[in-house]
Amino acid sequence: DGQKIASVAPSSFVRDSAGVYSASIPVAQVVRMGSANEVTFHVGVTAVSSIDSDNDGSGEDWTVTLVQTRYTDPSGATLFDTTASIENASTGFYVSRVSTSSDVKLRMGEGSGHPRAGNVKVSTSGTTDVTLAVFTLKAEGAAMEFDTFKATTTISNASTNSDMVQQFYLMRGSTKIAEISATSSTSYLEFALDDTEEIGKDETKTYSIVAKVNKITTGTFGDGDSISVTVAPHVFEINAKAQSDGKSVTTRAGSLTTYTQTLYSEGIQVTKVGESFTLLPNDTAANVAGEFKVTLRVTNIGTNDVWIPLSSLASTTAGATGDNSTKGINFYVTDGTTATTSTVADGTTITGGVSLISGGTEGTNAVKIGGGSSADFQLTTSLNPAPAYSGTRQYRVQIGSVGHVSSDSATASTLVATVPTTDFRTSFYSIQN
């Protein structure tokens, strides 16, 4: 009835010639039963973790058989009852393998500090550690361990991985637990851990993949070359085992979206700081126009001055970043998924202008930003639907790119795409016409 009344140590069992183990289980207390009463007893076993370590747990490979019960009658005589009069005196049972249980899984997730797409400053004189991914692993339902982790890297523009990277590290927090030296053909990373990594039951640990990047040069590895890592598919390749039985954890869950890191010794980083929207009068009282204002922060990550032209362009293609690389800020307006340009046939007009809010030094055509400094800019965009463009529609502004140049010029010479795109768009706002 749920109360333990007896137990026996493994050393008390005796093995016969047929390989069967048997032992007597002495009851630690007297169990009294009244006339015509029934009491249910249960016989169970607590197994060590190595039991049936080579078995898949699908068969009743173990059997418990009740052989004899001793009892005392009312006169005080000691009597014995054998299994001949007891139903189900012998029963098979499974070895429970928690690693195949549906509530046992290894789950991957995004870790705090996971890098978004961006421009990363690297050195021209030494190596730079660049974090490519930060992720979590949670052992749900059982304690787990693993000693191998896999990932895939992709580079662009640089000749080979080893031109860009010296080594790849797998980190737990600030502790390096594995590393791989980059070669000319390195793309598939198989980290062999220095020690077996353990994750407690329902515990979450944070890991990261870091590239030790070479000094930036020209030719084989220069400004604008990029690197990314893919982790999510490899959660299925981690050789995780449940510590309780040593079996592979077959259920994996979760994912991680990773982003491209573009490497520069000189250049800019762009972030969207804020936005606003205002309805304006149009041709009739029933019609309105809309004015978007988007604030961007541009940071010079190098040492040389950069100039941001005070110019803007409404793109002709949604998502385009290179349709006009001479402008300071390249933007477009969309109504859902379709780009609305400044030259639509029905007469809808879109205008845009850029102004300096703070930081930097404004010249004749552009704003100068010194090395390591930032400046905030405001893009003001007006959308005036034509009378024929009827109905209520929703619009938003997307920043496509920011251009810069090395002097006070109205024409940008280098275009920096604003990624990820979701970080550089406004909310949708309704305009009635």
C-alpha positions as CSV (number, residue, x, y, z in Angstrom):
1,D,0.0,0.0,0.0
2,G,2.9,2.4,-0.7
3,Q,4.8,1.8,2.5
4,K,8.2,0.0,2.2
5,I,8.2,-2.9,4.7
6,A,11.2,-4.8,3.5
7,S,14.3,-4.6,1.3
8,V,17.2,-6.8,0.4
9,A,20.7,-6.0,-0.8
10,P,22.0,-7.5,-4.1
11,S,24.7,-9.4,-2.1
12,S,21.9,-11.4,-0.5
13,F,21.0,-13.0,-3.9
14,V,22.3,-16.5,-4.7
15,R,22.8,-17.6,-8.3
16,D,22.0,-21.2,-9.2
17,S,23.3,-23.3,-12.1
18,A,20.7,-21.9,-14.5
19,G,21.8,-18.4,-13.9
20,V,18.7,-17.5,-11.8
21,Y,19.2,-15.3,-8.8
22,S,17.0,-15.8,-5.7
23,A,16.8,-14.3,-2.2
24,S,14.5,-14.2,0.8
25,I,13.0,-10.8,1.7
26,P,12.5,-10.6,5.5
27,V,9.7,-8.3,6.5
28,A,11.0,-5.8,9.0
29,Q,7.6,-5.6,10.8
30,V,4.7,-7.9,11.4
31,V,1.9,-7.4,9.0
32,R,-1.5,-8.5,10.6
33,M,-4.5,-9.5,8.4
34,G,-7.9,-10.0,9.8
35,S,-10.2,-12.8,8.7
36,A,-11.4,-12.5,5.1
37,N,-9.3,-9.3,4.6
38,E,-7.1,-8.7,1.6
39,V,-3.8,-6.7,1.5
40,T,-1.9,-6.0,-1.7
41,F,1.8,-6.3,-1.8
42,H,4.2,-5.0,-4.5
43,V,7.7,-6.2,-5.3
44,G,9.9,-3.7,-7.0
45,V,13.5,-3.2,-8.0
46,T,15.9,-0.2,-8.1
47,A,18.5,-0.9,-10.8
48,V,22.0,0.5,-11.3
49,S,22.6,2.7,-14.4
50,S,24.5,-0.1,-16.2
51,I,21.6,-2.5,-16.2
52,D,21.0,-3.8,-19.8
53,S,23.2,-1.1,-21.2
54,D,23.3,-2.9,-24.5
55,N,19.6,-3.5,-24.8
56,D,17.0,-1.2,-26.5
57,G,14.4,-1.8,-23.7
58,S,11.8,-3.2,-26.0
59,G,11.4,-6.6,-24.4
60,E,10.5,-8.0,-21.0
61,D,14.0,-9.2,-20.4
62,W,13.8,-9.5,-16.6
63,T,11.3,-11.6,-14.6
64,V,10.3,-11.5,-10.9
65,T,8.8,-14.8,-9.6
66,L,7.2,-15.1,-6.2
67,V,8.2,-18.6,-4.9
68,Q,7.0,-18.8,-1.4
69,T,5.3,-16.8,1.4
70,R,5.7,-17.6,5.1
71,Y,3.0,-16.7,7.6
72,T,1.8,-17.5,11.1
73,D,-1.7,-18.8,11.8
74,P,-3.9,-17.9,14.9
75,S,-2.5,-20.8,16.8
76,G,1.1,-19.6,16.4
77,A,2.1,-22.2,13.9
78,T,4.5,-21.1,11.1
79,L,3.1,-22.1,7.7
80,F,4.3,-21.8,4.0
81,D,2.3,-21.0,0.9
82,T,3.8,-21.7,-2.5
83,T,2.9,-20.1,-5.9
84,A,0.6,-23.0,-6.7
85,S,-2.3,-21.1,-5.3
86,I,-1.2,-17.6,-6.2
87,E,-2.3,-16.0,-9.5
88,N,0.4,-14.1,-11.5
89,A,3.2,-15.3,-9.2
90,S,5.7,-14.7,-12.1
91,T,5.8,-11.5,-14.2
92,G,8.2,-10.0,-16.7
93,F,9.2,-6.4,-16.7
94,Y,10.9,-3.9,-18.9
95,V,14.1,-2.0,-18.2
96,S,13.0,1.6,-18.3
97,R,15.2,3.6,-20.7
98,V,14.6,7.3,-19.9
99,S,16.6,8.4,-23.0
100,T,13.8,7.3,-25.3
101,S,11.0,8.7,-23.2
102,S,8.9,11.4,-25.0
103,D,9.6,13.9,-22.1
104,V,13.4,13.5,-22.4
105,K,14.9,15.8,-25.0
106,L,17.9,18.0,-25.8
107,R,16.7,21.5,-26.6
108,M,18.6,24.3,-28.3
109,G,17.8,28.0,-28.0
110,E,19.2,31.4,-28.5
111,G,21.6,32.6,-25.8
112,S,21.9,36.1,-24.3
113,G,24.3,38.1,-26.4
114,H,23.7,36.1,-29.6
115,P,25.1,38.4,-32.4
116,R,22.8,39.8,-35.0
117,A,24.1,40.6,-38.5
118,G,26.5,43.5,-38.4
119,N,29.8,45.0,-39.2
120,V,32.6,44.0,-36.8
121,K,35.8,45.8,-36.2
122,V,39.0,43.7,-36.5
123,S,42.6,44.5,-36.0
124,T,45.2,45.4,-38.7
125,S,48.1,44.3,-36.4
126,G,46.9,41.3,-34.4
127,T,44.1,38.7,-34.0
128,T,40.5,39.5,-33.0
129,D,38.0,37.2,-31.3
130,V,34.7,37.4,-33.1
131,T,31.6,35.7,-31.7
132,L,29.6,33.9,-34.4
133,A,26.9,32.3,-32.3
134,V,25.6,32.1,-28.7
135,F,23.2,29.3,-27.9
136,T,21.7,27.3,-25.0
137,L,21.4,23.6,-24.5
138,K,18.8,22.3,-22.0
139,A,18.6,18.7,-20.8
140,E,14.9,18.2,-20.4
141,G,13.7,15.3,-18.3
142,A,17.1,13.7,-17.6
143,A,20.7,14.5,-17.0
144,M,22.8,14.3,-20.2
145,E,26.4,14.3,-21.4
146,F,28.2,14.8,-24.7
147,D,31.8,15.1,-25.9
148,T,31.3,16.1,-29.6
149,F,29.7,19.2,-31.1
150,K,29.4,20.1,-34.8
151,A,28.8,23.3,-36.8
152,T,29.3,24.6,-40.3
153,T,31.0,27.9,-41.4
154,T,30.7,29.9,-44.5
155,I,33.0,32.7,-45.7
156,S,32.7,35.2,-48.5
157,N,35.4,37.1,-50.5
158,A,38.4,35.8,-48.5
159,S,40.4,33.2,-50.4
160,T,40.1,30.5,-47.7
161,N,39.0,30.0,-44.1
162,S,42.6,29.9,-42.9
163,D,43.3,33.3,-44.6
164,M,40.6,34.8,-42.3
165,V,40.6,32.6,-39.2
166,Q,43.4,31.0,-37.1
167,Q,41.2,28.9,-34.8
168,F,37.5,28.2,-33.9
169,Y,36.6,27.9,-30.3
170,L,33.7,26.2,-28.6
171,M,33.1,28.0,-25.3
172,R,30.9,27.4,-22.2
173,G,30.6,30.9,-20.8
174,S,34.2,32.2,-20.6
175,T,35.7,28.7,-20.6
176,K,37.1,27.2,-23.8
177,I,36.0,23.5,-24.0
178,A,37.3,22.7,-27.5
179,E,39.1,24.3,-30.4
180,I,39.8,23.6,-34.1
181,S,42.7,25.0,-36.1
182,A,41.4,26.5,-39.4
183,T,42.8,25.1,-42.6
184,S,42.3,26.1,-46.2
185,S,39.4,23.7,-46.5
186,T,37.8,24.1,-43.1
187,S,34.1,24.6,-43.2
188,Y,32.7,21.6,-41.3
189,L,33.6,22.0,-37.6
190,E,33.6,18.9,-35.5
191,F,34.7,19.9,-32.0
192,A,36.1,17.1,-29.9
193,L,35.7,18.3,-26.3
194,D,38.6,18.2,-23.9
195,D,36.3,16.6,-21.3
196,T,32.8,15.2,-21.3
197,E,30.3,18.0,-21.0
198,E,27.5,17.3,-18.4
199,I,24.1,19.0,-18.2
200,G,22.0,18.3,-15.2
201,K,18.3,17.3,-15.4
202,D,16.3,20.3,-16.6
203,E,19.4,22.5,-16.5
204,T,20.3,25.0,-19.2
205,K,23.9,25.9,-20.1
206,T,25.0,28.6,-22.5
207,Y,27.7,28.0,-25.2
208,S,29.2,30.0,-28.0
209,I,31.3,29.6,-31.1
210,V,34.1,32.1,-31.5
211,A,36.5,32.7,-34.4
212,K,40.0,33.9,-33.7
213,V,40.3,36.1,-36.8
214,N,43.6,37.0,-38.4
215,K,44.8,40.6,-38.8
216,I,43.0,42.2,-41.7
217,T,45.1,42.8,-44.8
218,T,44.4,43.2,-48.5
219,G,43.9,40.6,-51.1
220,T,43.4,37.3,-49.3
221,F,41.4,38.9,-46.4
222,G,40.3,42.5,-46.4
223,D,37.6,44.9,-45.5
224,G,34.1,43.7,-46.3
225,D,34.9,40.0,-46.2
226,S,32.3,38.1,-44.1
227,I,31.8,34.9,-42.1
228,S,28.8,33.0,-40.6
229,V,28.2,29.8,-38.8
230,T,25.3,27.3,-39.0
231,V,24.4,25.6,-35.7
232,A,20.7,24.6,-35.7
233,P,20.8,21.5,-37.9
234,H,23.7,20.1,-35.8
235,V,21.6,19.8,-32.6
236,F,20.6,16.5,-34.2
237,E,24.3,15.5,-34.4
238,I,25.3,16.2,-30.8
239,N,26.2,12.8,-29.4
240,A,24.2,13.4,-26.2
241,K,23.5,10.5,-23.9
242,A,21.3,10.2,-20.9
243,Q,23.5,9.7,-17.8
244,S,21.0,7.3,-16.2
245,D,21.4,4.6,-18.9
246,G,24.1,5.7,-21.3
247,K,21.7,5.6,-24.3
248,S,21.5,8.2,-27.0
249,V,18.9,11.0,-26.5
250,T,16.8,10.5,-29.6
251,T,14.5,13.5,-29.2
252,R,16.0,16.9,-30.1
253,A,14.2,20.3,-30.3
254,G,14.7,24.0,-30.8
255,S,16.8,25.9,-33.3
256,L,19.0,29.0,-33.7
257,T,19.0,31.6,-36.4
258,T,22.5,32.8,-37.1
259,Y,23.7,35.8,-39.0
260,T,26.6,37.0,-41.1
261,Q,29.4,39.1,-39.5
262,T,31.1,41.4,-42.0
263,L,34.6,42.3,-41.0
264,Y,36.2,45.7,-41.3
265,S,39.2,47.6,-40.0
266,E,37.6,50.8,-41.3
267,G,33.9,51.5,-41.9
268,I,30.6,52.1,-40.1
269,Q,28.0,50.4,-38.0
270,V,24.3,51.5,-38.3
271,T,21.5,51.1,-35.8
272,K,17.9,52.2,-35.9
273,V,17.2,54.4,-32.8
274,G,13.5,55.4,-33.2
275,E,10.6,56.2,-35.4
276,S,7.4,58.3,-35.5
277,F,4.5,58.8,-37.9
278,T,2.2,61.8,-38.4
279,L,-1.0,62.1,-40.6
280,L,-1.0,65.3,-42.7
281,P,-3.7,67.1,-44.8
282,N,-4.1,66.0,-48.4
283,D,-6.1,67.3,-51.4
284,T,-9.5,66.9,-49.7
285,A,-10.7,66.7,-46.1
286,A,-11.4,63.0,-46.6
287,N,-7.8,62.3,-47.8
288,V,-4.6,62.3,-45.8
289,A,-0.9,62.0,-46.4
290,G,1.7,60.5,-44.0
291,E,5.0,61.6,-42.7
292,F,7.5,59.1,-41.4
293,K,10.6,60.0,-39.3
294,V,13.3,57.4,-38.7
295,T,16.3,58.1,-36.5
296,L,19.6,56.2,-37.3
297,R,22.8,56.1,-35.4
298,V,26.0,55.8,-37.5
299,T,29.2,54.8,-35.7
300,N,32.7,55.0,-37.2
301,I,34.4,51.8,-36.2
302,G,37.7,52.7,-37.7
303,T,40.3,55.4,-37.1
304,N,40.0,57.4,-40.4
305,D,37.2,60.0,-40.8
306,V,34.1,59.0,-42.7
307,W,31.6,61.3,-44.3
308,I,27.8,60.5,-44.6
309,P,26.2,62.4,-47.5
310,L,23.0,64.3,-46.5
311,S,21.1,62.7,-49.4
312,S,18.4,60.1,-49.6
313,L,16.7,57.9,-52.3
314,A,13.4,56.1,-52.6
315,S,14.4,52.8,-54.1
316,T,12.7,51.4,-57.1
317,T,12.8,47.8,-55.8
318,A,11.7,46.5,-52.4
319,G,14.7,45.1,-50.6
320,A,17.2,46.7,-52.9
321,T,20.4,47.9,-51.3
322,G,22.6,48.6,-54.3
323,D,20.3,50.3,-56.8
324,N,22.0,53.6,-56.0
325,S,25.2,53.4,-54.1
326,T,25.9,57.1,-54.3
327,K,23.3,58.2,-51.7
328,G,23.8,58.7,-48.0
329,I,20.6,56.9,-47.0
330,N,18.7,54.5,-49.3
331,F,15.1,53.8,-48.4
332,Y,11.8,52.5,-49.8
333,V,8.2,52.5,-48.8
334,T,6.0,49.3,-48.9
335,D,2.3,48.6,-48.6
336,G,2.6,45.0,-47.4
337,T,5.1,43.3,-49.6
338,T,5.1,45.6,-52.7
339,A,7.5,48.5,-53.1
340,T,5.9,51.9,-53.6
341,T,8.3,54.1,-55.5
342,S,8.6,57.8,-56.0
343,T,7.4,57.5,-59.6
344,V,4.3,55.3,-59.4
345,A,2.0,55.7,-62.4
346,D,-1.0,56.9,-60.4
347,G,0.7,60.1,-59.2
348,T,1.5,59.1,-55.7
349,T,4.5,61.0,-54.5
350,I,7.2,60.0,-52.0
351,T,9.9,62.5,-50.8
352,G,12.7,62.0,-48.4
353,G,15.4,64.2,-46.7
354,V,18.2,63.6,-44.2
355,S,19.2,65.9,-41.4
356,L,21.8,65.7,-38.6
357,I,20.4,65.5,-35.1
358,S,23.5,65.2,-33.0
359,G,27.2,64.3,-33.1
360,G,29.5,64.6,-36.1
361,T,30.5,67.8,-38.0
362,E,28.3,69.0,-40.8
363,G,30.1,70.1,-43.9
364,T,28.7,71.4,-47.2
365,N,27.4,68.1,-48.5
366,A,28.0,65.5,-45.8
367,V,28.6,65.0,-42.1
368,K,32.0,64.0,-40.8
369,I,32.3,61.3,-38.1
370,G,35.7,60.9,-36.5
371,G,37.2,57.5,-35.6
372,G,35.3,55.8,-32.8
373,S,32.6,58.4,-32.8
374,S,28.9,58.4,-33.6
375,A,26.3,60.7,-35.1
376,D,22.5,60.5,-35.2
377,F,20.6,61.3,-38.4
378,Q,16.9,61.7,-39.1
379,L,15.3,60.5,-42.4
380,T,12.0,62.3,-43.0
381,T,9.8,60.6,-45.6
382,S,6.4,61.9,-46.9
383,L,3.9,59.7,-48.7
384,N,1.1,61.5,-50.6
385,P,-1.3,59.1,-52.3
386,A,-2.8,60.3,-55.5
387,P,-6.6,60.8,-55.7
388,A,-7.0,57.7,-57.8
389,Y,-5.2,55.7,-55.2
390,S,-8.3,55.0,-53.2
391,G,-9.0,53.2,-50.0
392,T,-7.2,52.7,-46.6
393,R,-3.8,51.1,-46.9
394,Q,-1.0,50.4,-44.6
395,Y,2.5,51.6,-45.3
396,R,6.0,51.3,-43.7
397,V,9.5,52.6,-44.4
398,Q,12.4,50.3,-44.8
399,I,16.0,51.5,-44.7
400,G,18.0,49.7,-47.3
401,S,21.5,51.0,-46.8
402,V,23.8,53.8,-45.7
403,G,26.6,55.1,-47.8
404,H,29.8,56.9,-46.8
405,V,32.8,58.5,-48.4
406,S,36.3,59.8,-47.4
407,S,35.6,63.5,-48.0
408,D,32.9,66.1,-47.9
409,S,31.1,64.9,-50.9
410,A,27.4,64.5,-51.9
411,T,28.3,61.1,-53.5
412,A,28.9,58.1,-51.4
413,S,31.6,55.6,-52.6
414,T,30.9,52.7,-50.2
415,L,27.5,51.2,-49.5
416,V,26.7,49.4,-46.2
417,A,23.6,47.2,-46.2
418,T,21.4,47.5,-43.1
419,V,20.9,44.0,-41.8
420,P,19.0,42.2,-40.6
421,T,16.2,43.9,-42.5
422,T,13.7,43.5,-39.7
423,D,15.7,45.8,-37.5
424,F,15.5,48.7,-40.0
425,R,11.8,49.0,-40.8
426,T,9.0,50.9,-39.2
427,S,5.7,49.6,-38.0
428,F,2.8,49.8,-40.5
429,Y,0.6,52.9,-40.4
430,S,-2.7,53.5,-42.1
431,I,-3.3,56.2,-44.7
432,Q,-6.9,56.9,-46.0
433,N,-7.4,58.2,-49.5
